[in-house]
Amino acid sequence: MARLTRSHADPFSTAMRAMATAMRSHETAGAAAGVIAARTGMATAALGAPNAANDAEMSRMVSEKTTAFAASGAAAAAGSSRMAETSARFAMEEAVNAARAFTSMAACRSPQDLFALQARLTMDLFSRGMAHGNGMASQASHMGEAALAPVHKTVTANARRLKSR
């Protein structure tokens, strides 16, 4: 039977990371609402008095978003690439395992040997599939965490700065 090694993900840690990312996502959404409200107020005030506009804040709106979302996209792309590589490797390994299984089945000398081998092969396949699924869930939670981090950092910093005004 396939054994799980240290390289396989701990489902509890994956779930905790996903929950923490969800909480940061909620915090990001709340902070974004405050930033949008503050900047909308500034933009509205600037319509009546363009010379009094906070040009630095207005220009930050574009540059900070561009920087944060570029970093977020890069993190998501890197995570997606790792997940695709992992899935491709798993599929190739399973093709090799299938070839070995057929060879082993051809070598069986009795129906009982064949049934016992099929039972073992099925359990091994399920074990590998579960390990792969856990690993993919872990990679997805890491990717979500990494993709959210630059946006969360920027939005919450803006919210703190604008709140202190």
C-alpha positions as CSV (number, residue, x, y, z in Angstrom):
1,M,0.0,0.0,0.0
2,A,1.2,3.5,-0.8
3,R,2.5,5.3,2.3
4,L,2.1,9.0,2.9
5,T,5.4,10.8,3.3
6,R,6.3,14.2,4.8
7,S,5.8,15.7,1.3
8,H,2.1,15.0,1.5
9,A,0.0,17.8,2.9
10,D,-1.6,17.8,6.3
11,P,-5.3,18.3,5.7
12,F,-5.7,20.1,9.1
13,S,-3.0,22.7,8.2
14,T,-4.5,23.2,4.8
15,A,-7.9,23.8,6.3
16,M,-6.5,26.3,8.8
17,R,-4.6,28.1,6.1
18,A,-7.7,28.3,3.9
19,M,-9.7,29.7,6.9
20,A,-7.0,32.3,7.7
21,T,-7.0,33.4,4.0
22,A,-10.8,33.6,4.1
23,M,-10.6,35.9,7.2
24,R,-8.0,38.1,5.5
25,S,-10.2,38.2,2.4
26,H,-13.1,39.4,4.6
27,E,-10.8,42.0,6.2
28,T,-9.6,43.1,2.8
29,A,-13.2,43.6,1.6
30,G,-14.1,45.7,4.7
31,A,-10.9,47.8,4.4
32,A,-11.6,48.3,0.6
33,A,-15.0,49.7,1.4
34,G,-13.5,52.2,3.7
35,V,-10.8,53.2,1.2
36,I,-13.4,53.6,-1.5
37,A,-15.6,55.7,0.7
38,A,-12.7,58.0,1.7
39,R,-11.4,58.4,-1.8
40,T,-14.8,59.0,-3.3
41,G,-15.2,61.8,-0.8
42,M,-11.9,63.3,-1.8
43,A,-12.8,63.0,-5.5
44,T,-16.2,64.6,-4.9
45,A,-14.5,67.5,-3.0
46,A,-12.0,67.9,-5.8
47,L,-14.8,68.5,-8.3
48,G,-15.8,71.6,-6.4
49,A,-12.3,72.8,-5.7
50,P,-9.8,71.2,-8.1
51,N,-6.8,73.2,-6.7
52,A,-7.5,71.6,-3.3
53,A,-7.4,68.1,-4.6
54,N,-5.1,65.6,-2.9
55,D,-3.1,64.7,-6.0
56,A,-0.8,62.3,-4.2
57,E,-3.8,60.3,-3.0
58,M,-5.5,60.4,-6.4
59,S,-2.3,59.1,-8.1
60,R,-1.9,56.4,-5.5
61,M,-5.2,54.9,-6.6
62,V,-3.8,53.7,-9.9
63,S,-0.2,52.9,-9.0
64,E,-0.9,51.0,-5.8
65,K,-3.6,48.9,-7.5
66,T,-1.4,48.1,-10.4
67,T,1.5,47.1,-8.2
68,A,-0.7,45.0,-5.8
69,F,-2.6,43.2,-8.6
70,A,0.5,42.5,-10.6
71,A,2.1,40.8,-7.6
72,S,-1.2,39.0,-6.9
73,G,-1.4,37.8,-10.5
74,A,2.3,36.7,-10.4
75,A,1.6,34.7,-7.2
76,A,-1.5,33.1,-8.8
77,A,0.4,32.2,-12.0
78,A,3.3,30.7,-10.1
79,G,0.9,28.6,-7.9
80,S,-1.1,27.5,-11.0
81,S,2.1,26.4,-12.7
82,R,3.1,24.4,-9.6
83,M,-0.3,22.8,-9.5
84,A,-0.2,21.9,-13.3
85,E,3.2,20.4,-12.8
86,T,2.1,18.3,-9.9
87,S,-1.0,17.1,-11.8
88,A,1.1,16.2,-14.9
89,R,3.6,14.3,-12.7
90,F,0.8,12.5,-11.0
91,A,-0.8,11.5,-14.3
92,M,2.5,10.2,-15.7
93,E,3.2,8.2,-12.5
94,E,-0.3,6.7,-12.7
95,A,0.4,5.7,-16.3
96,V,3.5,3.9,-15.1
97,N,1.6,2.3,-12.2
98,A,-1.1,1.1,-14.7
99,A,1.5,-0.5,-16.9
100,R,3.1,-2.2,-13.8
101,A,-0.4,-3.4,-12.7
102,F,-1.1,-5.0,-16.1
103,T,2.2,-6.8,-16.0
104,S,1.5,-8.0,-12.4
105,M,-2.0,-9.2,-13.4
106,A,-0.5,-11.1,-16.3
107,A,1.8,-12.9,-14.0
108,C,-1.0,-14.1,-11.7
109,R,-1.3,-17.9,-11.6
110,S,-4.8,-18.3,-10.1
111,P,-8.0,-16.3,-9.9
112,Q,-7.3,-15.9,-6.1
113,D,-4.0,-14.3,-6.9
114,L,-5.6,-12.0,-9.4
115,F,-8.4,-11.0,-6.9
116,A,-5.9,-10.3,-4.1
117,L,-3.7,-8.3,-6.5
118,Q,-6.7,-6.3,-7.7
119,A,-7.7,-5.5,-4.1
120,R,-4.2,-4.3,-3.3
121,L,-3.9,-2.3,-6.5
122,T,-7.3,-0.6,-5.8
123,M,-6.3,0.3,-2.3
124,D,-3.0,1.7,-3.5
125,L,-4.7,3.7,-6.2
126,F,-7.2,5.2,-3.7
127,S,-4.3,6.0,-1.3
128,R,-2.3,7.8,-4.0
129,G,-5.4,9.6,-5.2
130,M,-6.2,10.9,-1.7
131,A,-2.6,11.9,-1.2
132,H,-2.7,13.8,-4.5
133,G,-6.0,15.4,-3.6
134,N,-4.6,16.6,-0.3
135,G,-1.5,17.9,-1.9
136,M,-3.5,19.8,-4.5
137,A,-5.7,21.3,-1.8
138,S,-2.6,22.4,0.1
139,Q,-1.1,24.0,-3.1
140,A,-4.4,25.8,-3.8
141,S,-4.5,27.2,-0.2
142,H,-0.9,28.4,-0.5
143,M,-1.7,30.0,-3.9
144,G,-4.8,31.7,-2.5
145,E,-2.8,33.0,0.5
146,A,0.1,34.3,-1.7
147,A,-2.3,35.9,-4.2
148,L,-4.3,37.7,-1.6
149,A,-1.2,38.9,0.4
150,P,-0.2,41.9,-1.7
151,V,-3.8,43.2,-2.1
152,H,-4.5,42.7,1.6
153,K,-1.3,44.6,2.5
154,T,-2.0,47.5,0.2
155,V,-5.7,47.9,1.1
156,T,-5.3,47.6,4.8
157,A,-2.4,50.0,4.8
158,N,-4.5,52.5,2.8
159,A,-7.4,52.1,5.2
160,R,-5.2,52.8,8.2
161,R,-3.6,55.8,6.5
162,L,-6.9,57.3,5.3
163,K,-8.6,56.6,8.7
164,S,-6.0,58.7,10.5
165,R,-6.8,61.8,8.4
